[in-house]
Amino acid sequence: MVVPGRGWLSVLCGALILTAPIRAQFWRITESSGPAPESNKPVIADITLQITSTTPWGTYTQSLKGKFWRARNGDTRQDADFGTSRIVIVRPQGKYMVDRDKQTQIWIDHEAKLAAIDVLHLSPLSPRTSPALNVNAIFGVDASTLGVGTVAGHEVIGRQQMIQKSGGTIEEGPVIMDMWVDPRLGIPLQNRYRTPTNEMFQQLNNVEERDPDPNLFKIPDDYTIIRCKPAKPRGPIRYSGFCQSYDLPAR
Amino acid sequence: MNAIAKVILVSTAALAAAGQDVRFETGVTNIHVDLSVLQKGQSVHELKPSDLVVRDEGQVQPIIAFQEATVPLDLVLLVDAAFTRPDQKNSKNSPKMIAAASEAMKQMRPRDRTALISYGTDPRLDQELTPDSERIAAALERPRIAAFGGPRRFLAIQWALWLLQSDLKSRPENTPERKRAILMLATDEVMSWYPDEPLIQGLWGTDIALNIIRIPEPENRPAAISFGRSAFHRIDNVEHIAQATGGAVFTDPEKTFPNVLAEIQSSYSLWYRAPEAKPGELRHITVELSDAAKKKYPDTGIRAREGYVAH
């Protein structure tokens, strides 16, 4: 087992926290412990994101709406109501595990007609795919069940993850992630991500089990594809992650 | 709201000559636009209202008030907490950045005010708006133990907006106009993680320019943190927010800090009467030099906010 130095413990801890929002919101939509990727149930749903911030000047709430689709092969698309899309193309490997190294993420800005393509490389940071490095254990991530409940008319199972103070790197307090999954659909219907002063709440509503239009997962012909400027790998962890920046055309 | 103030027409000539406070009273709704005019990177001074053409949805608007430099500034400094962590104190960039910021605070004028928000997992208000530059410098020096700034920098901008909005609401009617700006010290990685459209509209609504000083990442801060965005944002980084709000992106903090502050302080302010519009309507603004001024000041660029939300 490779034991990272203190600096890299900080890195991993930060990485874990930074992935929390997406893991809580979107990621597990495609990598949940539900049905095998090749047998996903198709889903079309409305999606609501609400961010509540408690500040010295009062409490502020922002709400956004969007749309979510999942195809039977596990590919997903999520649109925000102001003209953006995020498509995740999965390439199944094995019966139950998606090969996250092969996931491709496409960001589309419909107003600018731009599409950015990222190939994801997340495996080294995943406790599931890197059994020698149990990030949860190292950083005091407590996982517990929330029991069963109902979200948007669906029976769901809840799970909570709490990231405690760890390694002297976080002074703000715990980060708490609640996720309510419909086990039959293999999809989280509600996610809540809480820090001491902010909360992100996302829920799928009006969930329909029908096949989305396959064209939804393609980049329109007249869109400009922009490429990622890949981050330079640093340190012992091989990871490039999402793009830091793109070669954007002038607006 | 000052950006769309209730006004009585004020003599632009008198304002420009006397450098006095801009005060608007009850009457007509006006739009306030701050602008930086740069020629080869240097601020252009002594422009007159007749040197500028301002358009609202493409229609030329008469400028009813105009000032250079003298409008007091409310500035919110946003600092990535990664630069104030104790374990970063010995890294190559952090102390220089903090020192540069502290030193630059001495440039703030007596009536200017500055606030400090650092951002880690959550934003944190380290110093409320104050005219005391030493308090800001002291707050900058206070270490903050936090994880990483990454996804929260977007929320930090939101906090800065709320701070300035709150201050604006708390001010009595008919108090002198003030300029508002945010100066964010961010690492190279400045992707958007939060919804940016509402944020741009919020900044427009309060007439706040977002300026960014991009700083090389601390030496032991890996690139590996740049992931985990939600789908609720555009493919772009926060630079486009800076552009939309009339701000700019700068590099090289040590050399840039004083210049950025000087540029923010020395920009012009103009006001024009708001055309009729439906409440909530997004309106677009363009400001350019007049033909005569273009000849006098060739190769000149203007930064100004690109829109506002009608009230």
Interface residues (C-beta under 8 A of the other chain):
Chain A: G7 S10 V11 C13 G14 A15 I17 L18 T19 A20 P21 I22 R23 Q25 F26 L49 I51 S53 T55 P56 W57 G58 Y60 Q62 L64 G66 Q78 D79 A80 F82 G83 T84 S85 R86 W107 I108 D109 E111 A112 L114 A115 A116 L120 L122 L125 G168 T169 I170 E171 E172 V175 T195 P196 T197 N198 I226 A231 K232 P233 R234 G235 I237 Y239 S240 G241 F242 C243 Q244 S245 Y246 L248 R251
Chain B: R85 D87 G120 T121 D122 P123 R124 L125 E128 R144 I145 A146 A147 F148 G150 P151 L155 Q158 W159 W162 L163 Q165 S166 D188 E189 M191 W193 Y194 P195 E197 P198 N220 R221 P222 A223 A224 I225 S226 F227 G228 R229 S230 A231 F232 H233 R234 I235 D236 N237 H240 Q243
